[in-house]
Amino acid sequence: MSETNQRKAYGRTLVEMGKADPRIVVLDADLSGSTMGKMFEEAIPERHFEFSIAEANMISAAAGLAQAGKIPFAGSFAVFAAGRAFDQIRQTICIGKLNVKICGSSAGLSDFGDGATHQSVEDLAIMRAIPNMTVLCPADANEMASAVRAAAAWDGPCYIRANRNDYPNTTAPDAAFQIGMPTVLREGTDVTVFAMGYMLNLALEAAEQLAGHISVRVVNVSTLKPLNAEMIRALSADVKGVITVEEHSVIGGLGSAVAEALCRSRVPMEMVGVNDSFGCSAHSYQELLEHYGLTAEHIVQAIESIADAK
């Protein structure tokens, strides 16, 4: 049965890989019940390592395990994985090009109840800026499973972003995941929307709302780095303009990456994302997304602004 939660897909896939490959080890920092590293701990306890509230120690240990020939997956909330452990990620893992995989869980605004201290709207910008780091943002639980497998086969540091909540899958189960390759999920001729993570489904919803009025191409950019700039330019060359859609700050994330790829192309562009702000607490995930303008309706408005421009 297909999962509808990225964290559970992450945990289940680790168990499946761990049973087949003794090199797979899993590390957690007091949050295995949330990251779903606990699923691996229950299935293969001798290869699960718990570090309590010490993310820097966890990452340093992961580096050592990688140097011993293991394939470590270290998980924590994205805000802690990318923030508290930054020094160890940069100095040890990325300078050394070590084969460590980091899962930033409960990412973006998905931990809606805990507020700014537990919400990561800058993790992708941080990870993307570090040389040698590969950055993945799967669209849904199906793609999470495929991305975890691809990350395990990828030689080098890798950051995988995971949403906290249940939501329907947009991608097919067991679909091939090729690091560095955007995927066109809907063809269109007027505007191209580049989306990632949870926002991909909203981009498709917006495109459907505009069907018959504006023809919208929707592209799943599940690899933020290395970004396939040539493909981004090709998918932007035959339309009136492009939109980027992300549950992340517009500074340093998908919008910035696409703008860098298109900087010589003079393509009109709009960004839908968090506008240089921390998160906040809310009663529900949807309430928080509405507060920050991360809805299908806001995507529709951005598309219309491009399509209707003189």
N, C-alpha and C positions, 0 to 999 in steps of 0.2 A: 504493500500500500504506500502510495506517495505521501511524503510529509508535506505539511503546509506551513511549517515553521523552520526558518533557517538554522536556528540553534540545534534543533533536534536532528535536522539533516546532517549538520556538521558532526554531531556526536555519533549518529548511526554510521556514517561513512567512515569515521575513524575506527570504529569497532570492526567494520568489514575489512578495512585495509590492514588493521593490526593483526587480525587472525591470519591473514595471508602473507604478511611481511613482518618479520621480527625486528626490523629496523625502526618501525613506527613506535614512537613514544609520545606521551601526552603530559603536559605540565599545566598546572593551574595555580592561582594565587587566591585561595579562599572562596572562589566563585564557581567551583565545578558544577554545582547544582544549577547554576544559571547558564554557564557557557555550554553545558551538557558534556563537558569532559567527564562528568560522573558516569556517563554511560560506558565510557572506556574503562574507567576505574573499576566498575562492577564486573566487566567482562574480562579484563586483563589487568588485574591489580598490580602485578609485579612490574608493569611498564607505565604506571601512572605515578606522577610525582607532585606532591602538594607542598606549596611554599608559603601558605598563609598570606598575610597582607604584606608581601615583599616582591613586587613585580620586577624590580631591578635584579634581585637575586634569581628569580625565575628565568629571566632572559639570559643572565650570565651562565646559569646551569645548562640552558638550552644550547648555548654556544659550545660548551664543553662536550655535551652529548653529540652535537654535530661533528665535532672534531674527532670523536671516537667512532664515527661511521653510522650513527643513528640519524633518523629523520624526525626531529622534534617538532611537535605542534604545541605552541604555548598560547593559552587563551586567557583573556580577561576582558572586562568592559573596555570598549574602544578608547574611552577617555583616559583610562589608566595604562592600557597597553601602549598607546602612542605618546602619552604624556610622561607618566612617572618613569617609564623604562626607556625614554628617548636616548639617554646617554649611552646605555649599554647596547641599544640597537645600532646606533651610529658608530660608536667607537669599536665595538667588538664584532658584531654580526656583519654590518655592511662594509666596513673597511676590510674586514677579513673575508668577505664574500662567502660567509658560512651558510650552510644549507638548513636554515631555520625558518619555520613557517609560524606566523603570528596571526591569531584570529582576534580581531577587534569586535567584540560582541556587544549587543544592546546599543548599536551605533546610531548616530544621528540623533533624532528626537524620540526614538522608539521607546526609551525608558521614560515615558511621559510623566510619571508621578514623582520622580526624584529630583527634577530641576537641573539647573545649569551645571552643578558639580558632577553629575553623572551622565550628561548628554554631550556627545562629541560632534561638534559642527566644524571642527578643524583637523580631524585625524587624517583625512586623505591628503590635505595640503602638507601636513608634517611628513607623512610617509613618502609622498611623491617627491619631496624635495631632497631626499637622501639618495645619493648615488648608490647604484647596485640593487636598490629595492624595487621589486615588482609589486604592483598594487592592483588588487582585484576587488570588484564590488558586484557580486552576483545579484541577479534580479529577484530571485525567489528561492524556495527550498530545493526545487529540482536542480536549478543551476548551481546552488551551493554545493550539492553533492558532487556534481561534475567538476566544479572549481577546486574542491578539496583534493580530488584525485589528480587533477592537472597540476596543482601546486606540489603534491608529493612527488610527481615525476619531473618537476622543474628543478634544475640545479641552481640553487642560490636562494637568497633571502626573499621572502614573500609575505605580504600583508593581505589578509582576507577580511573584508568588512561584513558583519552579520547584523541583520535586523532582529529585534527582540520578539516581535509579535506574529501571530498567525495571520496569513492572508492568502488568497488564491494564487496558484501558480499561473504564470504567463508562458513560461517556456515548457518544452516537452520533457518528460522524464527520460533520463539516460541520453540526452542529446549531447553530441560531441562538444567539448569545450576546448577551444584553441586560444591559448593566451596570446593577446595582442590583436585579436580579430573582432571588430564590431560585427553585429548581426542585424541585417535589415528584417524587421518583423512585419512591416507594412509599407508598401510602396506608395509614393505620392509624387506629384509634379510641381507643387507650389512652394511648400515649405518643408524643410527637414528638421525633425526634432531628435536631438541626441539626448538619451535619458539613461539612467542607471539605477540599480537597486529598486526599492519600493516604488519610486516615481515612474518607472517604466510602465506599469499598469495604468497609472493615471494619464500618462502621455497617450497611450492607446485609446483610453476612454475619451480624451479630448479630440483625438483624430476622428473617432467615430461620430462624435457630436457634430463635427464640422463637415462630415461626408455630404457630398452634393453641393457644397458651397466652397470649401477650400480642400484641395487635395494634399494630404499630409503624409510624408514619409516618416516612419518612426524607426529609430536605430537604437539597439541595445548596446551600450558601451560598457561592457562588464570588465574590461581591462582598462584602467585609467593610465597605467604605466607598465610596459611601454605602450604609448598611444600610437596607433597606426595613422600617422599624420597624412600619409598619401591617400588612404581610404577616406579619411575625414574630408579632405579637400575634394575628392571625387564625388562624394555624396552631397557636397555643398555647391558644386559648380553649376548644376542644372536647375536650381530653384531660386526663388526671389530672396530667400534669406534662411537663417537657421535659428533654432531655439535650443538652449541647453537646460536640462531639468535635473535637479539634484537635491537630495535631503542633506545638504552640507552648505557651508558658507560659499558664496559666489567668489570668494577670494581664495585662489589656490587649488580649487577642485576641478570638476569637469568643465565648468564654464571657462576657467582660466586656461585649461589644457587645450580646449577646442579653439579659443581665441588665439593662442600661440600658434596653433597649426594653420590658422587662417589669416595671420597678420598681414600677409602680402596679397591676399585675395580680394580685399575690399567687399566682403560679403556682409550684408546687413545681419545683425545678430542681437538677440535678446537672451537674458539669463533669468531663469526661475530658480531661486534658491534662497538661502538664509542671507539676509543683507547685513553683514558685519555686526552680528548680534549673538549673544549667548542664548541658550535655551531658557526655559522656565517650566514651572510645574503646571499640570493641567489635570482635569478629571478623566480625560481620555486621549488616546493618540490622535484621533480625528480632530478633536478640539484644538490640539496643539498645531497640527498641520494647517488648519484653517487660520489660526492666529498668525502664522508665518507666511501665508500666501502659497502654500504648497498643496494645491488642489487642482482637479481637472479644469475647473472654471478659470483659475488663474493662468493655466497653460493655454486655454482657449483664447484668452485676452491677449497673451503674448503672440500667439500665432496670428491672430487677426491684425495686430499692430504691424507685423511684417508683411502679411499678404495684402493689406489694404494701403500700404505706404505708396505714395506717388513717386 
